[in-house]
């Protein structure tokens, strides 16, 4: 699975828990949004993370 910024932004936009986690990461580690998004991806999405299936579902073609 590959990190795609637009897909990650969409996932965060659709999930309140991820929005809060993103803000926490930015504040706690003094990160810019882009770096915090990537960190959030590795922590919560990649390699069997809690939001992996939701992230992958965004990649499916819309019917």
C-alpha positions as CSV (number, residue, x, y, z in Angstrom):
1,X,0.0,0.0,0.0
2,X,1.3,3.4,-0.9
3,X,0.9,6.8,0.8
4,X,-1.2,9.1,-1.4
5,X,-1.6,12.6,0.1
6,X,-5.0,13.4,-1.5
7,X,-6.4,10.0,-0.4
8,X,-5.1,10.6,3.2
9,X,-6.6,14.1,3.3
10,X,-9.9,12.7,2.2
11,X,-9.8,10.0,4.9
12,X,-9.1,12.5,7.6
13,X,-11.8,14.8,6.3
14,X,-14.4,12.0,6.6
15,X,-13.3,10.8,10.0
16,X,-13.6,12.9,13.2
17,X,-11.2,10.7,15.2
18,X,-8.5,11.1,12.6
19,X,-9.1,14.9,12.6
20,X,-8.5,15.0,16.3
21,X,-5.4,12.8,16.1
22,X,-3.9,14.9,13.3
23,X,-4.3,18.1,15.4
24,X,-2.7,16.3,18.4
25,X,0.3,15.2,16.3
26,X,0.8,18.7,14.9
27,X,0.7,20.2,18.4
28,X,2.6,17.5,20.3
29,X,5.5,17.2,17.8
30,X,5.3,20.7,16.3
31,X,4.8,19.3,12.8
32,X,3.5,21.0,9.7
33,X,0.2,19.5,8.4
34,X,1.9,17.6,5.5
35,X,4.4,15.9,7.9
36,X,1.6,15.1,10.4
37,X,-0.5,13.5,7.7
38,X,2.3,11.2,6.7
39,X,3.0,10.3,10.4
40,X,-0.7,9.7,10.9
41,X,-0.7,7.4,7.8
42,X,2.1,5.3,9.2
43,X,0.6,5.2,12.7
44,X,-3.1,4.5,11.9
45,X,-3.3,3.3,8.3
46,X,-0.3,1.4,7.0
47,X,0.4,-2.3,7.6
48,X,-2.8,-3.4,9.2
49,X,-3.7,-0.1,11.0
50,X,-7.1,0.6,12.3
51,X,-8.1,2.7,9.2
52,X,-6.4,0.6,6.5
53,X,-9.6,-0.7,5.0
54,X,-11.2,2.8,4.9
55,X,-8.1,4.2,3.2
56,X,-8.1,1.4,0.6
57,X,-11.8,1.9,0.0
58,X,-11.1,5.4,-1.2
59,X,-9.0,4.0,-4.0
60,X,-11.9,1.9,-5.4
61,X,-13.5,3.3,-8.5
62,X,-16.8,5.1,-7.9
63,X,-19.9,3.5,-9.7
